[in-house]
Each structure stands twice: as C-alpha cells, then as structure tokens.
Amino acid sequence: MTLKHASFIARTVFVKNNDVEAACRVLNRILGREDILDQFRRTRYFEKPFQFRRRINFEKCKSIYNEDMDRKIQFVLRKNRTDPFPGSS
C-alpha cells in the first residue's frame, strides 16, 4: 500500500484542516491493523490459563488454515499452469 503522503509516523496521526474525525478513523485503523485494540481488550480482564491456551491454539490453527488457503488460492490464480483435463475443452 503506497500513499502519496505519510498519514502517520510511528502512531502519530496528522490532523489536516481540523478534521479530527478523519484522524480518529486513521488512528483506529492503525491500532486495529497492529492488533493493539485486541490486546487491550484481552488484558482488560484476567484471562484464565485454560482460556489462554484455547485462544493460542485457536490462533495457531487459524493461521495454518489461512496459510493453506492462501497457497491454494494462489495456485488456482496462476495463469501458466497446465490443463488438468487435456482434451476436455
């Protein structure tokens, strides 16, 4: 993602033309992308050890699944692969 101008530098959001709402949206997008909001929500209350283990295992499984699906999607989107069913078209 390339922007014409830097909208933020190290979690410092620039406010242009006194448009605070747009700056807040940019800040929330940055915090959400870096999982800071999720970490804040998790640490607001004590997380029991079994919940911690369950969450960690779920995140591992989800990342493995997403990685596998990305690999399969990239395979399907390739242009120069051979026809799996020659002569059928």
C-alpha positions as CSV (number, residue, x, y, z in Angstrom):
1,M,0.0,0.0,0.0
2,T,1.6,3.2,-1.1
3,L,0.3,6.6,-0.2
4,K,1.0,10.0,-1.8
5,H,1.8,11.4,1.6
6,A,2.5,9.9,5.1
7,S,-0.7,9.9,7.1
8,F,1.1,8.7,10.2
9,I,4.6,8.3,11.6
10,A,5.1,5.9,14.5
11,R,1.5,6.1,15.7
12,T,1.4,9.8,15.4
13,V,-1.6,10.9,13.3
14,F,-1.6,14.2,11.4
15,V,-4.8,16.2,11.6
16,K,-5.5,18.1,8.4
17,N,-7.9,21.0,8.1
18,N,-9.1,20.5,11.7
19,D,-10.7,17.2,10.6
20,V,-10.4,15.3,13.9
21,E,-12.9,12.6,12.9
22,A,-10.9,11.5,9.9
23,A,-7.7,11.5,12.1
24,C,-9.5,9.3,14.6
25,R,-10.6,6.9,11.9
26,V,-7.0,6.7,10.7
27,L,-5.8,6.1,14.2
28,N,-8.4,3.3,14.8
29,R,-7.4,1.7,11.6
30,I,-3.7,1.7,12.6
31,L,-4.4,0.3,16.0
32,G,-6.7,-2.4,14.6
33,R,-4.1,-3.4,12.0
34,E,-1.4,-3.8,14.6
35,D,-3.7,-5.7,17.0
36,I,-3.3,-3.2,19.8
37,L,-7.0,-2.9,20.3
38,D,-7.4,-6.7,20.6
39,Q,-4.5,-6.8,23.1
40,F,-6.1,-4.0,25.1
41,R,-9.5,-5.9,25.2
42,R,-7.8,-9.1,26.2
43,T,-5.8,-7.6,29.1
44,R,-8.7,-5.6,30.4
45,Y,-9.8,-8.6,32.4
46,F,-7.8,-11.6,33.7
47,E,-7.7,-14.5,31.2
48,K,-7.8,-17.9,32.9
49,P,-5.0,-20.2,31.9
50,F,-7.3,-22.6,30.0
51,Q,-8.8,-19.7,28.1
52,F,-5.3,-18.5,27.2
53,R,-4.3,-22.0,25.9
54,R,-7.6,-22.3,24.0
55,R,-7.1,-18.9,22.4
56,I,-3.4,-19.6,21.5
57,N,-4.3,-23.0,19.9
58,F,-7.2,-21.4,18.0
59,E,-4.9,-18.6,16.7
60,K,-2.3,-21.2,15.6
61,C,-4.9,-23.4,13.8
62,K,-6.4,-20.3,12.2
63,S,-3.0,-19.1,10.9
64,I,-2.3,-22.6,9.5
65,Y,-5.7,-22.7,7.8
66,N,-5.3,-19.2,6.3
67,E,-1.8,-20.0,5.1
68,D,-3.0,-23.2,3.4
69,M,-6.0,-21.4,1.8
70,D,-3.8,-18.6,0.5
71,R,-1.5,-21.2,-1.0
72,K,-4.4,-22.9,-2.7
73,I,-5.9,-19.6,-4.0
74,Q,-2.5,-18.6,-5.4
75,F,-2.3,-22.0,-7.2
76,V,-5.7,-21.5,-8.7
77,L,-5.0,-18.0,-9.8
78,R,-1.8,-18.9,-11.6
79,K,-2.0,-18.2,-15.3
80,N,0.6,-20.6,-16.8
81,R,-0.4,-23.9,-15.2
82,T,-1.1,-26.9,-17.4
83,D,-4.6,-28.0,-18.2
84,P,-5.6,-30.7,-15.6
85,F,-8.1,-32.2,-18.1
86,P,-6.4,-32.2,-21.5
87,G,-8.8,-32.5,-24.4
88,S,-12.0,-31.8,-22.4
89,S,-12.4,-28.2,-23.6
